[in-house]
Amino acid sequence: MSRRVGLLVALLACLLVPSRASADPTPGDNAFNVAQSEYQEDSQTITGQTANAGLTVVDSYLDPQCVRGEGNSNDALYGCGEQQTCGADNDGLLFNVLLDYGDGFQVAGQWCDDGTEAAPVPAQTITTAMVRRAFERVDLPRGELVIQPPDGETLVNIDTLVHTEAEPFTETVTLLGRTIDLDITPAQFTWTFGDGTSLTTDDPGRAYDPGLPMTAYVSHQYETAQQADLAVTTTWTARWRLDGGTWQDVDGTVESTSPAQRIQVRTATPRLTATGVTYTRD
């Protein structure tokens, strides 16, 4: 290869391979390292009001609007070629306003840095993620587990009845100075019987009534004599509305579990009497 051809190849390589940033970029430049610096300088925490559920608005920052590339995006290897101006007759620099209220940054608008207006202060917005966290912080009823027969004893191979008290209720919280109504409903009950078995129902069970068949109850039969710890976990769903508006479902569910109750499962010997069959505990 001649010296002239070698010089030509080197020159073409310099022209085609992009440079990351000049050694001394100016504030108007938008090379990648400048965009990252502006990200750090413009990032701010919005303390604002604190909700009674312990919630705060998170972050915002100003991201340069690029003529090409995506500014601070990780996908933009070299950032902007140069920053976009506000318009043909306005040489102010254009920024995207990015906000994060707990569920990721999203572009909420644009701001022109032309010296006529201060940088925008993001409005505090209630999001579904904030409502869900408020729901998770509600003091849910744990639900008392009622067992029949009472007094902490039952027998092998007879129906042991269980039920709990769980009713829908409403809770009102304040998020960012606004009223959120939560309509909370028990949706599912998981009964653990202490012998390695469990049962899930949408029925909270009921107290014994001699006029009802056994299929009307939530019950369990133990196969062997043992000591067992019983509990019930209630799964709650909710819907919410803002300032008396339209109801919307809250994402997800929340659980509450009753205190465990210990029973002694005993065997008994059946005896035929004049009035029927009686059982004598062994």
NORTA-V186199 format. One record per residue. N is the residue number from 1. OMEGA is omega in degrees with one decimal (* if undefined). Layout:
BEGIN
((N;OMEGA) (N;OMEGA))
END
This chain:
BEGIN
((1;-178.9) (2;178.8) (3;-177.7) (4;179.0) (5;178.7) (6;178.6) (7;-179.8) (8;178.1) (9;179.3) (10;179.9) (11;178.8) (12;178.5) (13;179.4) (14;-177.5) (15;-173.2) (16;-178.0) (17;-177.3) (18;176.4) (19;-176.9) (20;-179.4) (21;175.3) (22;-176.9) (23;-176.8) (24;-176.2) (25;178.4) (26;-178.3) (27;179.7) (28;-179.1) (29;-179.4) (30;173.0) (31;-170.9) (32;-177.6) (33;177.4) (34;178.6) (35;178.4) (36;178.0) (37;179.5) (38;176.5) (39;-178.8) (40;-176.5) (41;-174.6) (42;180.0) (43;-179.0) (44;175.2) (45;-179.6) (46;-178.0) (47;173.9) (48;179.4) (49;175.5) (50;-178.4) (51;-178.7) (52;175.7) (53;177.4) (54;-175.4) (55;174.1) (56;172.3) (57;-169.1) (58;-168.2) (59;167.2) (60;169.3) (61;-179.4) (62;-176.7) (63;-178.3) (64;173.4) (65;-171.3) (66;168.8) (67;171.3) (68;-176.9) (69;-175.9) (70;173.5) (71;-174.7) (72;-178.6) (73;177.6) (74;-179.4) (75;-178.2) (76;-171.9) (77;-176.5) (78;177.1) (79;-176.4) (80;167.8) (81;171.2) (82;-175.0) (83;-179.9) (84;176.5) (85;-173.3) (86;179.6) (87;-176.7) (88;-177.5) (89;-178.3) (90;-177.1) (91;173.2) (92;-177.1) (93;-175.2) (94;179.2) (95;166.5) (96;176.9) (97;-179.2) (98;-178.0) (99;175.7) (100;177.4) (101;176.1) (102;-179.7) (103;176.0) (104;180.0) (105;174.5) (106;177.4) (107;-177.4) (108;-179.2) (109;179.5) (110;178.9) (111;178.9) (112;179.2) (113;180.0) (114;177.0) (115;-178.0) (116;-178.3) (117;176.0) (118;177.0) (119;-175.1) (120;172.2) (121;-174.1) (122;173.8) (123;179.4) (124;-173.7) (125;176.8) (126;-178.7) (127;177.8) (128;177.7) (129;178.3) (130;179.4) (131;178.7) (132;179.3) (133;176.2) (134;177.0) (135;-179.2) (136;-177.9) (137;176.9) (138;178.8) (139;-176.1) (140;173.8) (141;179.5) (142;176.2) (143;176.7) (144;176.6) (145;178.3) (146;-176.6) (147;173.9) (148;7.3) (149;-179.1) (150;173.2) (151;170.0) (152;178.1) (153;172.2) (154;-176.1) (155;174.1) (156;172.4) (157;168.6) (158;-178.5) (159;171.5) (160;-174.7) (161;176.5) (162;171.1) (163;179.3) (164;175.9) (165;178.9) (166;-177.3) (167;172.5) (168;176.5) (169;179.2) (170;177.8) (171;178.2) (172;177.6) (173;177.7) (174;176.8) (175;178.4) (176;177.2) (177;-178.5) (178;-173.3) (179;176.0) (180;173.1) (181;176.0) (182;175.8) (183;-167.5) (184;-172.3) (185;172.2) (186;-173.6) (187;-173.3) (188;-178.6) (189;177.2) (190;-176.6) (191;174.2) (192;-169.2) (193;173.7) (194;177.4) (195;-179.7) (196;179.6) (197;176.2) (198;-178.7) (199;177.6) (200;-179.0) (201;169.2) (202;-176.5) (203;178.6) (204;-178.1) (205;-179.6) (206;176.2) (207;-177.4) (208;176.0) (209;-175.1) (210;-179.7) (211;-176.4) (212;175.5) (213;-177.9) (214;178.3) (215;-179.9) (216;-173.9) (217;165.1) (218;-173.1) (219;-179.6) (220;175.1) (221;175.6) (222;-176.6) (223;-178.0) (224;174.3) (225;-177.0) (226;170.2) (227;-174.1) (228;175.6) (229;-176.9) (230;176.0) (231;175.3) (232;175.6) (233;179.9) (234;176.1) (235;-175.6) (236;169.7) (237;-179.1) (238;166.5) (239;-174.6) (240;173.6) (241;-177.8) (242;175.9) (243;176.7) (244;-177.3) (245;-176.0) (246;178.1) (247;175.5) (248;178.0) (249;172.1) (250;177.8) (251;172.3) (252;-179.2) (253;177.0) (254;-177.5) (255;170.4) (256;-175.2) (257;-180.0) (258;169.6) (259;179.8) (260;175.2) (261;-177.8) (262;175.1) (263;175.2) (264;178.1) (265;-175.4) (266;170.8) (267;-179.8) (268;179.2) (269;178.7) (270;177.9) (271;179.2) (272;178.6) (273;-178.9) (274;-177.7) (275;179.9) (276;-178.6) (277;173.4) (278;-178.7) (279;175.8) (280;-179.1) (281;179.2) (282;*))
END
